[in-house]
Amino acid sequence: MQELKKDEMQSIKGGGISIWIVTGISVAIVFISGIIDGFVRPQECQSKK
């Protein structure tokens, strides 16, 4: 086994999913589900009288 130096360890990139990708996918799902909900269940504006 080879021992890595500190700068070599910091340059290693993992294969995991970025938190920004997960956040973007989550936002897209919520946005699209809101659009679909608006078409399926349209509601009138709720104004106080």
Buried (B, 14 or more C-beta within 10 A) or exposed (E): EEEEEEEEEEEEEEEEEEEEEEEEEEEEEEEEEEEEEEEEEEEEEEEEE
